[in-house]
Amino acid sequence: MTTDGLRAFDADNHYYEALDAFTRHIEPEFAKRCMQWAEVGGRTRLLVGGKVNKFLPNPTFSALAKPGALERYFRGEVGGPVINLFGELAPPRPEYQNRDARLRVMDELGLDGAYFFPTLGVGMERALQNDLPAARAAFRAFNRWLDDDWGFAYQEKIFAAPYISLSDPAAAVAELRWALGRGARIVVMRAGPVRTEMGLKSPADRMYDEFWALANEARVVCAYHGGDDVYSELIGWWSESDETEAFRRTPLRALLSPTAVADTFAALLAQGTMHRNPQLRFAAIETGSDWVTPLFKSLKKSFVQGGEAWAEDPRETFRRQVWVSPFHENDLAELKKLIGVERMLMGSDWPHVEGLADPLSFTKDLAAAGFDDAEIRLVMHDNAASLIGV
């Protein structure tokens, strides 16, 4: 199949946050407990909770590599220190931080619409894990900046996802109600157990029933996007540090495989959240799909061994309520066999360096995996558009 005439609906786009994304609307009493900028050693550094944050090497985004600069690296075609593969860095382009400029570029890329997720924001919840009220305040401020600058359904093309922290159930319900009132079609959370004032809790704990019931009623898409989750702490048990730094992975860190997203869906299935809320719709974004096969193997065994504990085969529940955006290097044919082509989403990760410079190039990966033209159109466009209600 050629891309002639094909349009796409991208399930994974990003913006580069403005410098005041977390500070423009911060409640004054939390200003010094959340995000601040400071000159440290002649560099502008991000302080989170009073500590220099290392999640991104340059959180000001003053110099950026081109979209897709690391595509060949993630395909396993080249190696070496990642920092040497970035190529020439340049100031941020207007479309990275301006929604009208982005719409023009989206049209040039052949995109009818896209889901938009944070770049810096997906690493900030764990950075404030020791001050949960501050974390909730930081993301309240972030969401209001996001509404200002990008909108939650801008011209029915840019669908930016407000970030919801579940650390306090009542606060999560209030924030979801606010987001829905502003037209949000999709929200983003981090996978894994939830850190609360009472300790770590499963996202399927009954304390979250009101939140999931509201999401179920509104039929908002609940996305789990890759980022700095609680499981990063487990890596510290094996490695020298549990502090996440983008693009700095030792061989051991690359080999360890904590599966927060798989365990999250296991909990939501086994503890009944998805059964109690049959209209809940989830999307797994920038987590790849290698985790789906072992999860399905475990779900099958659990159902066979203790079927009386399940209302139905949990694999069928998953197929009905979960959409997955695979990486281009994943086994696409295997994923289709497990969840069906109707539940697969193309996510380019544009304009990140680890993503695709040309989102439409994903058609080549699909064709190589044996997808026919109709299936390619579903994955490239129709599934993501219909999921978001376009």
N, C-alpha and C positions, 0 to 999 in steps of 0.2 A: 504493500500500500504506500502511496506517496502522500505527502502532506498537502497537496494541492487542494485548496478549498476547505480543508479541515480546520475547524476552530476548536479551541480547547477551553475547559473550565478547570482551573488549577486549584487543587486542594491544599497547596502549601506555598504561599508567598509570604514574604517578610518585609517589614520596614526597618529602617535604622532609627532608633528613638532619638527625639530631640533632647537637648541637654536638660530641659526642664520637664521631661516626661514624668518624673516621680516627684517633682517639687512644685510645679505650677499650682496644683490644687491641694497640696499637703495641709492638713490641719495643723495650726501653729504649735500645738502642744507636742506634736510628734516630729517637728522639723529636724531637731538634732538627733533623734533616735533612728531616723530612716536614712535617706540618701542625701549626701552632700558632695560638693566638688571642692577639692583642695589642691594647692600646689605643693608637691612633694618631690624634692630633688630636682626641681626644674621642670617637672612634668605635671600635667593636670591629671589627677587620680580621683577615682570614685571611692568615696568612703560610704560604707554601709554599716550602720550600727557603730560608727566610730572607727571602723577597721578598713584598711585598704582592701578593696575587693579585686580578685584576680580572675574572675570568671571569663572576662574578655581581655585580650592584651591591650586593646585601645577602645575603651567604652565611649570615648568622645566621637568615634567614627570620623576622625579628621583625615585619615588616609586609609583607603580601602582597595582591596584587590578586585579584579573583574569577576562578574558572575561566572560560576563554573570553573574557576581557576584550578580547583583540585579534582575535577571530574575524573581525569585519568588516574589520579592517585586512588580514588575510591573504587575505581573499576579494577584496581590491582595491576595496572599497566605500567606504572612508574613507582619508584620508591625514594627513600632518602628523607632527610628532615623536612617536615611539612613547611616550615618557615621559608625554605629555599624554593618552594614551588609556587609561591604566591605571584611571582612576576612583579611588574611595576605597579606601585601603589599610586592612587590618585585621590583627590578630594571627592567627597560624596557627590553623586550626580543628583539633579533636582528630583528625579523620580523616586529616589530612595526615601525622601522625606516630605514630598508634596503629592497629595492625592490627585490633583488635576494633571500634573506632569506624568504621574504614574498611569493614569487612564490612557494617555496618548501612547505611552510605551507598551502598555498591555495590548492595545490595538495592533501595534506593529508586530508584537510577538504572536498574534493570533489568539489572544485570550478574550473570551466573552465575559469572564468574571474570575474571581479568585477568593479563597479564604486567606485572611492575613493574620499572622502571628508575630509575637515579639521576637526580638533578637536578644537584647540584654535581659528583658523581663523574665524569660524562662529560667534564668539562673538566680533570681533574687529572693524567692521564698525561703530557700534553705539558708541563705545568707542572713536572714532575720529570724531564724528558728528559735533563738533564745529570747526573743522579744515579740511574741505573737501579736499582741495588740498593735505594735508598730508595723508588723508585716501586713496586717489587715488594713491599716491606715495607708500604707505605701501603695497597696494595690487599689484602694478606693481612689486615691489621687491619680494613679496611673490610668485607670479606666476612664476618668473624666477628661484627662489629657487625650486619650485615644478617641473619645467621642468628639472632642474639639477638632483634632487634626485629621482624622481619617473617617470617622463615622462608622456605624455598625452595619449600614446597608447603603453605602454611598452610590447613588445613581444605579442601584441594583446591579453593581459590578464589583465593588470593593466591600467585602464582608469581614470586617475586623472583629476579632474575638476578644471580648473583655475577659480578664483573668479573674477567676474565682478561687479564693482560698477557702478550704473547708475547715480551717482550724477552729472555727466557732460555728456551729450549725445555724444559730439564729442570724448571725451576721452574714453567712453565706446565702440564706434565704432572702434577706433584705437586699443584698447586692444583686442577686439574680433578678428579683422583682424590679429593681432600678434598671438593670440592663434590658430586660424585656420591655419595659416602658419606653426605652430609647430605641427600640426596634432591633435589638440583637437577635440574630438567627443562629449564632454559634457562640459558645463560650469555651474557654480553654482552662484546663486544670493540669496539675502534675500527677503522674502515676505514682503508685506505691502507697504505703500506709500514711495516714494523715497525722501530723504532729499537732497535738492539742494540749491545752493546759492540764489535761488528765493523762497525758502520755500518748503513745502511738495508738491509733485506732484504725480499724479497717474502714475504707470508704463505704462499705456495705453495712456498717453498724446501724442498728435501728435508730440511733440518735440523728441520722441523716434522712429519715423517712420523709419529712416535710420538704426537704430540698429536692429529693428525687421525684416526689409526687408533683411538685411544681414544674420541674423540667419535663416530666412525662405529660402533664396537661398542656404545657406550652409547645411541646414537640420541638424544643430547641435542641440543636445538635451539641452534645457534650464531647469535646475533643480532648484527648490525651496527647500532648505534644512532647517530643523528646526535650530534655533539659537536665538541670541539676536536681535530681530527686533524692529522696531519703536513702536510696540504695547506694549512692555515692559514698556514704559512710562505711558500707560494708567493704568497699574496695580498700579503704584505709586499714582494714584488718590484715590485708595481704601485702599492702604496699607501704611506701614511706609516708604518705599523706593522703587524707581524704578530701583535700581541697581541690575542687574542679577548676582546671585551667584549659580553655579551648585550645585545640591544636597542639597540646603538650601531653602526649601519651607515651609512656614507656611500653616496651613489648609486653610486660605483664598486664598492664592496664588494658591493652588491646586484646589480650587473650581471655581475661576474665569476662564472664557473661551474666551479670545480674539482670534479671528479667522483670523489672518493675511492672511493665505494661501487661505482661502475661499473667502475673500474680494478681494484678488489679482486676482483670476480667475474670480470673478464676474466683476471686472473692465475690464480685458482683453477681456471678452465676450461682455459686454454691451457697451463698448466704441470702439468696432470694430477691435481691434488689431488682434484677431484670424481670423476674417472673411477676413480681408485684406491680411492676410498671411496664407493661408490654409495649407502650408507645415510646419508651426511652430509645433514643438513637445516639450511638456512640461512633466516634471516628478516631482511629489510631493514626497519628500523623508524625512523620519523621521519627518513627520507631522501627522502620523496616518491616519485614514480614517473616524473618527467620524464626521468630518465636511462635508463630501460629502452629506449625507442624507439631512440635513437642507438646504444646498446650492441648491440641486436639487429641493426641495420643493419650494424654492423661485424662481428659474428659471422657473419652470412650471407655477407658478402663474403670473409671469411677462409676459411670452409668451402668456398666455391665455388672460390677461387683455389688453396687448398692442402689439399684434402680428405684427402689421404693422411696429413697430420699430425694429423688428428682421428680418434678412435675412433668418434665419431658426430657428428651435427650438434650443435654446442654449444648451440644454442637449445633443443633437446630435453632436453639435460642440465639446463639452467637451469630449464626448465618442470617437470622432475621433482623437483629438489632445492632450489628457492628459492621462498619465499613473500614477498610484498611488501605492505607497508601504505602505501597512497597517501595523500597529503594530500587533503582534501575539495575543494580547488580544482584538482586534477589532472584529466587526461582519463581518466575511469574506463572509458569504453567502449573506448578505445584499449588500455588496460592489459589489459582482459579479452580482447581480440582477440590480444594478444601472448602472455600467459602462461596464460590460462584462468581462469575464475571460481573454480576450486578452489584457486588459489594466491594469492588476494587476501584480505587481512586488514583489518578495521576497527580503526584505532587512534585513540583520541580525544585522547590526550596529557593526559588529566585528571589533576590539576587545574591544569595550566599555563595561562597567559594566552593562549598562541597556539593552544590546542587548542579542543575543543568543550565548552561548558558542559553540554550534554545529549548523551551518546554516541549515544543512539538517533536523534538528528536526522540522523545520517549516512544513514539510510534515504532521506531526501528527495533527497540527492545521487545515490544509487544509482538511485532511481526516475526522476529527471530524466535520467539517462544511459541509460535503457532497460532496466534490470535488472528481471526479473520477480520474483515473490514468492519462488520457490524459490532463485533466485540471491541475492536479498537475505539470506535466512536463512543461506546458506553464508558470505557475506562478513561478516555481522554476528555470527555465532555459531559455526557448525559447523566452519569451517576452523581457527580458532584453538583451539577445544576439542580437536579430534582431533589437531592437530599436537603439542599438549602432553601428549597421552595421557589426556584426560579422557573 
